Amino acid sequence: VPDFYGPKNSGTNYGVVMLALGFSSIIFNAISSSFLKGNVTPTYIMAAITAIIPIFLMLVINKLLKAKKAQ
């Protein structure tokens, strides 16, 4: 992340990550409530999606970093 935004924005970046953690805990509490109803399929689907998204983002960011360093 410092390669994109520089070390001066590290505090802001950390704050955004912590906000995302808070929002995700609220959202996933609602999703995990489906366990109580006996239907776990949506929870596993959402877990799979949230595991795939970071992989895709890492590939995109890695490609952007390589393009930026090549300049």
C-alpha atoms as one frame of an Amber mdcrd trajectory, in Angstrom:
protein
   0.000   0.000   0.000   2.789   2.517   0.683   3.957   1.941  -2.900   0.679
   3.430  -4.140  -0.106   6.111  -1.579   3.203   6.765   0.147   4.090   6.439
   3.820   2.446   9.758   4.700  -0.990   8.178   4.147  -0.350   5.072   6.243
  -2.565   6.326   9.074  -5.493   6.929   6.748  -5.023   3.535   5.113  -4.988
   1.853   8.519  -8.176   3.696   9.465  -9.955   2.551   6.313  -8.958  -1.058
   6.993 -10.251  -0.839  10.560 -13.559   0.647   9.346 -13.899  -2.223   6.891
 -13.307  -4.678   9.719 -16.087  -3.069  11.750 -18.538  -3.051   8.857 -17.751
  -6.650   7.972 -18.389  -7.777  11.533 -21.859  -6.226  11.371 -22.641  -7.688
   7.951 -21.355 -11.166   8.707 -23.282 -11.316  11.972 -26.444 -10.986   9.920
 -25.249 -13.669   7.524 -24.195 -16.054  10.267 -27.656 -15.806  11.797 -28.723
 -18.186   9.043 -26.924 -20.879  11.076 -29.610 -20.504  13.705 -32.323 -21.115
  11.141 -30.673 -24.316   9.942 -29.801 -23.056   6.461 -26.025 -22.824   6.229
 -25.668 -22.727   2.435 -25.774 -18.901   2.081 -23.136 -18.575   4.768 -20.744
 -20.917   2.976 -21.373 -19.207  -0.342 -20.614 -15.814   1.198 -17.470 -17.207
   2.849 -16.296 -18.571  -0.500 -16.940 -15.249  -2.226 -15.085 -13.328   0.460
 -12.157 -15.719   0.057 -12.054 -15.279  -3.729 -12.317 -11.474  -3.806  -8.988
 -10.808  -1.999  -7.193 -13.237  -4.308  -8.494 -11.349  -7.334  -7.584  -7.995
  -5.767  -4.050  -9.187  -4.976  -3.549 -10.197  -8.604  -4.803  -6.826  -9.858
  -2.714  -4.842  -7.374   0.387  -6.893  -8.182  -0.095  -6.141 -11.875  -0.502
  -2.417 -11.125   2.635  -2.391  -8.974   4.683  -4.024 -11.707   3.392  -1.493
 -14.240   4.199   1.393 -11.901   7.729   0.129 -11.209   8.363  -0.324 -14.939
   7.774   3.388 -15.558
